[in-house]
């Protein structure tokens, strides 16, 4: 009898490989500092071959930043949908965002620096998704810290994003320590200590 097969992780599609390589390059050199040939070289194909997957470098950036915003919004909605006390939901939301930032430092950097490089339609789409994500946080913060007024909750959400999204620039602790530190700091800043 043969041993049970180990589950095999799905290999990223060529499109996903291109986006991941582009994210790393955009984070390191800036959107305008990276050419189509640089991205192609990073995934082992010619620059012009990228046009079989994306119509332009702008389209890559648009898809990249839209996908980040969708993942954050979907993840936030899932944490709220899982239920629990208001404090538990807030902690889950904070830990989700911390994990995303720690696991995707290049994407966080690209998102922070390149919103202005999106085409107008992509910028509107990303901004709309981001606003919805912020509103989730406002709702959760106000539930966990009831005395918080809506403008204060919105400002607090943005401040916490700034704290958590600074992680691409921090390499002083291992991942688990950094996750705990960021979550504790974010929850403390929101007036709600960890469980």
Secondary structure, 3 states (H helix, E strand, C coil): CCCCCCCCCCCCCHHHHHHHHHHHHHHHHCHHHCCHHHHHHHCCCCCHHHHHCCCCHHHHHHHHHHHHHHHHHHHHHHHHHCCCCHHHHHHHHHHHHHHHHHHCHHHHHHHHHHHHHCCHHHHHHHHHHHHHHHHHHHHHHHHHCCCCCHHHHHHHHHHHHHHHHHHHHCCCCCHHHHHHHHHHHHHHHCCCCCC
